[in-house]
Amino acid sequence: MLIFSNLISLNNKLIAYSFLKNSGIDNTANNAGFKNQALFGKYDSLTSGIGLLIGILLSLLGVIFLGLTIYGGIMWMTAEGKEERIEKAKGIITSCLIGLVIVLAAYAISVFVITALSK
């Protein structure tokens, strides 16, 4: 009880430990020749920042596509000859492939637009 009351006391301030500040990893990186950059630090223009965001979103969609395709494949393998489960699995895999085509088309369009805007 004493520890709990001490933690919530207004007189004591809890200080969070910062691994990046206290580990010396910045000094090691600087000595190795790497600059200290934030995630968006090297993206100084709007188009390159948008390109990074689009890349992250497309990567996430690729992972979702892979997961749904595996799910559809497992459903098909475990269907035990039941036509309704086989058709459902085929539908999931077909929807995944259509989604993949849409995502790839969106990527191609976004690369075209970002390239056109950056010139």
KAUR-V270379 format. One record per backbone hydrogen bond with DSSP energy under -1.0 kcal/mol. CO is the residue of the C=O (numbers start at 0). NH is the residue of the N-H. Records with the same first field share a line. If there is no record, write none. Layout:
BEGIN
CO: NH / NH
END
This chain:
BEGIN
0: 4
1: 5
2: 6
3: 7
17: 21
18: 22
23: 27
24: 28
25: 29
26: 30
27: 31
28: 33
29: 32
37: 40
41: 43
44: 48
45: 49
46: 50
47: 51
48: 52
49: 53
50: 54
51: 55
52: 56
53: 57
54: 58
55: 59
56: 60
57: 61
58: 62
59: 63
60: 64
61: 65
62: 66
63: 67
64: 68
65: 69
66: 70
67: 71
68: 72
69: 73
70: 74
71: 75
72: 76
73: 77
75: 78
78: 81
81: 85
82: 86
83: 87
84: 88
85: 89
86: 90
87: 91
88: 92
89: 93
90: 94
91: 95
92: 96
93: 97
94: 98
95: 99
96: 100
97: 101
98: 102
99: 103
100: 104
101: 105
102: 106
103: 107
104: 108
105: 109
106: 110
107: 111
108: 112
109: 113
110: 114
111: 115
112: 116
113: 117
END
